[in-house]
Amino acid sequence: LPLSKRELEVARLITQGHSHKQIAQLLHLSPRTIDGHRDNIYQKLNIHNRATLTRYMMINNLMEG
């Protein structure tokens, strides 16, 4: 399943090393919403941690918008 525009945005911020609270502030969303996006991203991509997400994003040239 492809990532939504928002999920891709959250994934990029995660791979840049931002915390969930920082991402929530940057996107004007609640940290809980960010957790939900992260969970969806990990589930859709069958990924279980930030390092694997970063690798996926790099391999697929998704690091920059």
PyMOL commands that set and color helices and strands:
alter all, ss='L'
color gray80, all
select helices_A, chain A and resi 5-15+20-27+31-45+50-59
alter helices_A, ss='H'
color red, helices_A
deselect
rebuild
show_as cartoon
